[in-house]
Amino acid sequence: MTTKLPSVTERSDKTLWAARQHNLGVAYLERVRGDKADNVERAIEHYKRALEVFTKEALPHDYAQTQYNLGNAYWHCASFG
């Protein structure tokens, strides 16, 4: 049995939306299927979206964690080039 997550938009719940963007970034960075470079690029896109809400002033812990993961994703990009 699968459970569908309720639809959340940036407008309906910004923090939950940003957390999901961050989690999608983690999932794409760790994904083993598909092209690794494409997965890393998708991870970067999701981390950047999360940082639209996770600001240093509003949510410093989430901001720091997302920045760390974004840096890790960029580090992976360097290994492709």
C-alpha positions in Angstrom: 0.0 0.0 0.0 1.3 3.4 -0.9 0.5 6.7 0.7 0.3 9.9 -1.3 1.7 13.0 0.4 -0.8 15.9 0.5 -0.2 18.6 -2.1 1.8 21.4 -0.6 2.7 24.6 -2.5 5.1 27.4 -1.6 2.0 29.5 -0.9 0.2 27.1 1.3 3.0 26.2 3.7 6.4 27.7 2.9 8.4 25.8 5.5 7.0 22.4 4.6 7.4 23.2 0.9 11.1 24.1 1.5 11.7 21.0 3.6 10.3 18.9 0.7 12.6 20.7 -1.7 15.5 20.0 0.5 14.6 16.4 0.8 14.2 16.1 -3.0 17.7 17.5 -3.2 19.0 14.8 -0.9 17.2 12.1 -2.8 18.6 13.3 -6.2 22.1 13.6 -4.9 22.0 10.0 -3.6 20.0 8.6 -6.5 21.8 5.7 -8.2 19.5 5.4 -11.2 19.8 7.7 -14.3 22.7 10.0 -15.2 24.6 11.0 -12.2 25.4 14.5 -13.6 21.7 15.1 -14.3 20.8 13.9 -10.8 23.3 16.3 -9.2 22.0 19.2 -11.3 18.4 18.4 -10.1 19.6 18.3 -6.5 21.2 21.7 -6.9 17.9 23.1 -8.3 16.0 21.7 -5.3 18.5 23.0 -2.8 18.3 26.5 -4.3 14.5 26.4 -4.2 14.7 25.5 -0.5 17.0 28.4 0.2 14.3 30.8 -1.0 12.5 30.0 2.2 15.4 28.8 4.4 17.1 32.1 5.0 19.9 32.7 7.5 17.6 35.1 9.4 14.4 33.1 9.4 15.6 29.5 9.8 19.3 29.5 10.4 19.7 25.8 11.1 17.8 24.8 8.0 19.7 27.4 6.0 23.0 26.0 7.2 22.1 22.4 6.5 20.9 23.2 3.0 23.9 25.4 2.3 26.1 22.5 3.4 24.3 20.0 1.1 24.4 22.5 -1.8 28.2 22.8 -1.4 28.4 19.0 -1.3 26.4 18.9 -4.6 28.7 21.4 -6.2 31.7 19.3 -5.0 30.1 16.3 -6.9 29.8 18.5 -10.0 33.5 19.2 -9.9 34.2 15.4 -10.3 32.3 15.4 -13.6 34.3 18.1 -15.3 
